[in-house]
Amino acid sequence: MLTNPIDYLSQVHDPRRQNKSLLHPLKNILTIALTAVICGYHDWVDIEDFGNENKT
């Protein structure tokens, strides 16, 4: 049975400072990065473009 990968990504410790200036939860950043790499994007600029192109 397949499980939701976001459940696993939610368990990753976020080493960033936990304050109001964080715009995006780490699980969202990891999900976007993982999806972008699966779709063939190769560097952080491409991953950022992918994230911006696929905003909901």
Z-matrix of the N, CA and C atoms (Angstrom, degrees):
N
C 1 1.449
C 2 1.532 1 109.38
N 3 1.295 2 116.31 1 132.05
C 4 1.463 3 121.06 2 178.10
C 5 1.520 4 109.98 3 -79.19
N 6 1.308 5 115.41 4 141.75
C 7 1.458 6 119.91 5 174.98
C 8 1.518 7 108.75 6 -110.72
N 9 1.291 8 115.74 7 162.97
C 10 1.454 9 122.08 8 -178.69
C 11 1.535 10 109.33 9 -73.62
N 12 1.332 11 118.35 10 118.28
C 13 1.472 12 119.77 11 -179.04
C 14 1.524 13 112.89 12 -62.36
N 15 1.312 14 117.90 13 -24.58
C 16 1.468 15 120.20 14 179.12
C 17 1.524 16 110.38 15 -64.94
N 18 1.340 17 117.14 16 -30.41
C 19 1.465 18 120.16 17 175.56
C 20 1.526 19 110.68 18 -60.24
N 21 1.328 20 116.83 19 -39.58
C 22 1.463 21 120.84 20 178.06
C 23 1.528 22 111.00 21 -71.44
N 24 1.320 23 116.97 22 -42.26
C 25 1.464 24 120.49 23 -179.14
C 26 1.524 25 111.24 24 -65.63
N 27 1.323 26 117.40 25 -28.26
C 28 1.466 27 121.53 26 178.65
C 29 1.523 28 112.01 27 -67.83
N 30 1.321 29 116.72 28 -20.29
C 31 1.462 30 121.25 29 -177.73
C 32 1.531 31 113.00 30 -88.03
N 33 1.326 32 117.61 31 -7.50
C 34 1.469 33 121.09 32 179.91
C 35 1.528 34 108.97 33 -71.78
N 36 1.330 35 116.26 34 129.59
C 37 1.466 36 121.20 35 179.08
C 38 1.528 37 109.87 36 -66.11
N 39 1.316 38 115.85 37 133.38
C 40 1.463 39 121.73 38 178.35
C 41 1.529 40 108.51 39 -96.26
N 42 1.341 41 117.91 40 108.34
C 43 1.463 42 120.44 41 -176.56
C 44 1.528 43 114.15 42 -78.32
N 45 1.326 44 117.09 43 -4.85
C 46 1.464 45 119.19 44 -178.73
C 47 1.525 46 109.97 45 -71.36
N 48 1.324 47 115.41 46 158.71
C 49 1.461 48 120.52 47 175.70
C 50 1.521 49 108.69 48 -61.68
N 51 1.299 50 116.32 49 134.44
C 52 1.459 51 120.84 50 -179.48
C 53 1.533 52 108.81 51 -92.43
N 54 1.312 53 115.63 52 92.79
C 55 1.458 54 120.23 53 177.25
C 56 1.521 55 109.10 54 -143.51
N 57 1.289 56 116.44 55 -177.49
C 58 1.462 57 121.12 56 -174.84
C 59 1.523 58 113.50 57 -70.98
N 60 1.326 59 118.07 58 -10.51
C 61 1.461 60 119.37 59 -177.28
C 62 1.533 61 112.60 60 -81.26
N 63 1.329 62 118.62 61 -7.96
C 64 1.464 63 120.52 62 177.68
C 65 1.521 64 109.19 63 -72.89
N 66 1.320 65 115.92 64 119.86
C 67 1.460 66 119.90 65 -178.28
C 68 1.520 67 112.79 66 -86.17
N 69 1.334 68 116.72 67 -31.10
C 70 1.456 69 120.21 68 -173.43
C 71 1.523 70 110.59 69 -133.85
N 72 1.328 71 117.22 70 132.72
C 73 1.465 72 119.43 71 174.54
C 74 1.531 73 110.33 72 -62.88
N 75 1.321 74 116.24 73 147.88
C 76 1.460 75 120.99 74 -178.51
C 77 1.521 76 111.53 75 -57.87
N 78 1.333 77 117.89 76 -38.75
C 79 1.472 78 119.59 77 -179.15
C 80 1.527 79 110.99 78 -60.71
N 81 1.330 80 118.25 79 -33.68
C 82 1.466 81 120.73 80 177.56
C 83 1.527 82 111.13 81 -69.56
N 84 1.328 83 116.76 82 -41.69
C 85 1.465 84 120.90 83 178.89
C 86 1.527 85 109.93 84 -63.01
N 87 1.328 86 116.60 85 -45.19
C 88 1.462 87 120.58 86 -179.94
C 89 1.525 88 111.69 87 -65.49
N 90 1.326 89 116.84 88 -38.17
C 91 1.467 90 120.58 89 178.91
C 92 1.523 91 110.65 90 -64.48
N 93 1.321 92 116.79 91 -44.71
C 94 1.468 93 120.57 92 178.76
C 95 1.526 94 110.11 93 -63.48
N 96 1.333 95 117.13 94 -45.03
C 97 1.465 96 120.60 95 -178.95
C 98 1.526 97 111.03 96 -63.50
N 99 1.318 98 117.47 97 -44.91
C 100 1.465 99 121.03 98 180.00
C 101 1.524 100 111.16 99 -63.25
N 102 1.312 101 116.64 100 -44.87
C 103 1.464 102 120.83 101 179.52
C 104 1.525 103 110.75 102 -63.75
N 105 1.324 104 116.99 103 -41.73
C 106 1.467 105 120.62 104 179.68
C 107 1.523 106 111.18 105 -62.59
N 108 1.323 107 117.19 106 -43.15
C 109 1.469 108 120.55 107 179.85
C 110 1.525 109 110.16 108 -64.79
N 111 1.325 110 117.61 109 -41.89
C 112 1.467 111 120.88 110 177.04
C 113 1.527 112 110.23 111 -60.10
N 114 1.332 113 116.59 112 -34.38
C 115 1.471 114 121.42 113 -179.29
C 116 1.530 115 113.00 114 -83.52
N 117 1.333 116 117.82 115 2.35
C 118 1.457 117 120.12 116 173.78
C 119 1.517 118 116.14 117 100.78
N 120 1.314 119 118.21 118 5.82
C 121 1.462 120 120.47 119 176.29
C 122 1.527 121 108.32 120 -80.07
N 123 1.354 122 117.10 121 142.71
C 124 1.457 123 119.16 122 -168.18
C 125 1.520 124 116.32 123 -118.05
N 126 1.306 125 119.86 124 -19.46
C 127 1.460 126 119.08 125 -178.89
C 128 1.525 127 109.23 126 -136.11
N 129 1.340 128 115.18 127 174.49
C 130 1.465 129 119.41 128 -173.40
C 131 1.521 130 112.72 129 -65.07
N 132 1.310 131 117.84 130 -32.22
C 133 1.468 132 120.07 131 177.48
C 134 1.525 133 109.24 132 -65.21
N 135 1.333 134 116.42 133 -44.94
C 136 1.465 135 120.46 134 177.58
C 137 1.527 136 111.21 135 -62.90
N 138 1.336 137 116.55 136 -41.14
C 139 1.466 138 120.43 137 -179.80
C 140 1.525 139 110.08 138 -64.57
N 141 1.323 140 117.04 139 -40.00
C 142 1.469 141 120.16 140 176.39
C 143 1.522 142 110.16 141 -62.62
N 144 1.327 143 117.00 142 -44.78
C 145 1.466 144 120.53 143 177.38
C 146 1.525 145 110.78 144 -58.75
N 147 1.328 146 116.59 145 -44.26
C 148 1.459 147 121.34 146 178.48
C 149 1.530 148 110.64 147 -58.34
N 150 1.324 149 116.22 148 -46.47
C 151 1.464 150 120.46 149 179.30
C 152 1.515 151 112.21 150 -61.22
N 153 1.325 152 116.87 151 -43.16
C 154 1.467 153 120.45 152 179.49
C 155 1.523 154 112.06 153 -68.04
N 156 1.327 155 116.93 154 -35.26
C 157 1.463 156 120.78 155 -179.67
C 158 1.526 157 112.47 156 -72.73
N 159 1.322 158 117.13 157 -20.71
C 160 1.461 159 121.04 158 -174.03
C 161 1.522 160 112.99 159 -117.06
N 162 1.318 161 116.79 160 28.69
C 163 1.468 162 120.14 161 176.50
C 164 1.520 163 109.45 162 -66.05
N 165 1.324 164 114.57 163 143.58
C 166 1.473 165 118.51 164 176.45
C 167 1.498 166 110.39 165 -115.82
